[in-house]
Amino acid sequence: MTSNVSQNYPYTSETEADRAKLIASLVAARDDLAGKLANETTPLDASERWWVWKCPTKGCAGLLHAAGYAAEKHAVYVVCDGTCGQTFLR
């Protein structure tokens, strides 16, 4: 079994209110994130809770939070709240 198998499974979950608040704070803190989300995502469906994953970037202890659906692919578009600040498809 490879070491990244566990990264395909959710780590925890968060409420919609917590998710929305965190994404708003990340957008406010990162100059390029608002434009990236506007161009690369569509809005999420209504849901009470969303999955959270551990960031797969080596050396980053961040968590990945749902920010929308990928505009051109069937996937959840996530943003890392850690030092790498990257986006991923889940």
C-alpha positions in Angstrom: 0.0 0.0 0.0 1.4 3.4 -0.9 1.8 6.2 1.5 -0.6 8.5 -0.3 -3.6 6.1 -0.1 -4.8 7.7 3.1 -4.8 11.1 1.4 -7.7 10.0 -0.7 -9.9 9.7 2.3 -11.3 12.6 4.3 -9.5 13.6 7.5 -12.5 15.2 9.2 -15.5 17.4 8.4 -16.6 20.9 9.1 -19.9 22.8 9.1 -21.0 24.9 6.2 -20.7 28.0 8.4 -17.1 27.2 9.4 -16.2 26.3 5.8 -17.6 29.5 4.4 -15.9 31.6 7.1 -12.5 29.9 6.5 -12.7 30.2 2.7 -13.6 33.9 3.1 -10.6 34.5 5.3 -8.3 32.7 2.8 -9.7 34.8 -0.1 -9.1 38.0 1.9 -5.5 36.9 2.8 -4.4 35.8 -0.6 -4.3 38.2 -3.5 -4.7 35.7 -6.3 -7.3 33.4 -4.7 -10.5 35.3 -5.5 -9.8 35.4 -9.2 -8.7 31.8 -9.3 -11.9 30.6 -7.6 -14.0 32.8 -9.9 -12.4 31.4 -13.0 -12.0 27.8 -12.0 -15.0 26.9 -9.8 -18.8 26.8 -9.7 -20.7 27.2 -6.4 -21.2 24.3 -4.0 -24.5 22.7 -3.3 -26.4 23.4 -0.1 -25.0 21.0 2.6 -24.7 21.1 6.3 -21.2 19.6 6.4 -18.2 19.3 4.1 -15.2 17.0 4.1 -11.7 18.2 5.0 -8.5 16.5 3.8 -4.9 16.7 4.9 -2.7 18.5 2.4 -0.5 16.2 0.3 2.3 18.7 -0.2 5.5 17.6 1.5 6.2 19.7 4.6 2.8 21.4 4.7 0.7 20.6 7.7 -2.4 22.4 6.2 -5.9 21.1 5.6 -7.8 21.2 2.4 -11.3 22.9 2.5 -14.0 22.8 -0.2 -14.2 26.0 -2.1 -16.4 25.0 -5.0 -16.8 22.5 -7.8 -14.2 22.4 -10.5 -15.7 24.3 -13.5 -14.4 21.8 -16.1 -14.1 18.5 -14.2 -16.2 16.4 -11.9 -14.4 17.2 -8.6 -14.5 19.3 -5.5 -12.1 22.1 -5.7 -10.2 22.5 -2.4 -7.9 25.2 -1.0 -5.1 24.5 1.5 -5.1 26.6 4.6 -1.4 25.8 5.3 1.9 27.2 4.2 1.8 25.9 0.7 -1.5 27.7 -0.1 -2.2 25.4 -3.1 -5.4 24.3 -4.7 -6.4 20.7 -5.6 -9.2 18.7 -7.0 -10.7 16.0 -4.8 
